[in-house]
């Protein structure tokens, strides 16, 4: 038996956004599909609104909304008739016109699903997941393919639904999504959850990998291309020219490091076009925990 | 996912201006809605329409103006129409429905709908219903054209004929689902189209078994195509009900249905 997910244990509460964060292939979608009753699990227990999703009937399904990673909408259908059809499967659906207006679906209501852009498809799939006014909402990679405007629209709606008491569980491999949306984050790696907490808790977490790692900061600056910045700083501080003229300096930076760099700039008459200093991001925490191997 | 206690979401703001615990629409309504939705999708699809209506009508006219079916024990059109009705059942239930289901599976439509109150059972029931609805339209159109061409069916043949047609549709629906649920949609497209031509021409559907070579002739009666084609001709030409053929169709339905339940992959 292939064990894709083994050792995931998580709780998602009403009125909260719970994020499953992980690289591609970490087991996020599999976990979600087991919770939705779409995949048979070989072991473990799942309780969704107090019931086992594997044995779910229409009653439970009517209280749960699902947005799949690939949308799952028929390519030849048009948005409005499709939403009206799905609305008919519920006793008290969300009024279709209201959802159409909130998710700006009226701007593409006459286009078939196959011709929609990625962001339009995502908004329609979200509307389809919401039409039953679910108590629990599963979103698999909700920000995939969204342009900045759609992203804002979708994120605002998710926050509003959370405040209205909906329990929202989403997967993402984008740290920014988790940082902006999630009340609680589970980091999934290799089919297990390896860390959990609020975003703040995870940022303050001592990874224990290297002493003082919580003080790791990144300095980024732009200057002329091809400078030998590496020679200025001691070992243990990583310098890279991410693209011509853009430099990234990462490590346990101290005031002395910054002073050395500034002196070197002065000696060589280098005036950076821009510079910024950042503390650890959720991305750094994530890379610390799940390693940097490409998988 | 513990912690989400069952019960009313008391104190929560209503969503979309509506509040209270959600309930599914009644099962019958869900299945009827899905049947209607799928039937309309089938009728709006140009290729499906060609397969379901245009090609059978072309075959009907072709068989009526050529001497191919002469000396079989009825006028050309009387011999041709039952086979064309059987062809319609195969078009819609097997090829059309199989291809649609195959691509729905590819695009995740089956997975999404099975998370809604419709569920897997409702989805399959809706598909079967849409096949029956489209088949009824096909029977109406083909009969109308056939009457215009001089079709005089045995009146006593209608009841056994329509019953056998429904049984045939059930067998071909089960076979279509089996193919669509086990291979890639491109393969489903190839297999169901190829079998439509092969079974239509050589499987006892349009061309009566007695016009086939001796070898295949004995085999054809055990195929769903042969059982349906032959028994429909017996019904509409002679007003008789072929119980053996009905049993063969039933067996194909049960076996293909069980295999589909066992091996159908939803994603």
Interface residues (C-beta under 8 A of the other chain):
Chain A: X10 X11 X12 X13 X14 X15 X35 X36 X37 X38 X46 X47 X48 X49 X50 X51 X57 X58 X59 X61 X62 X63 X64 X66 X68 X70 X71 X72 X73 X74 X75 X76 X77 X85 X86 X88 X89 X90 X91 X92 X93 X94 X95 X98 X99 X128 X130 X132 X133 X134 X135 X136 X161 X163 X164 X165 X166 X167 X169
Chain B: X1 X2 X3 X4 X5 X6 X9 X11 X12 X13 X14 X15 X16 X17 X18 X20 X21 X22 X23 X24 X25 X27 X29 X30 X33 X34 X37 X41 X44 X45 X103 X104 X107 X108 X109 X111 X112 X113 X114 X115 X116 X117 X118 X119 X122 X266 X267
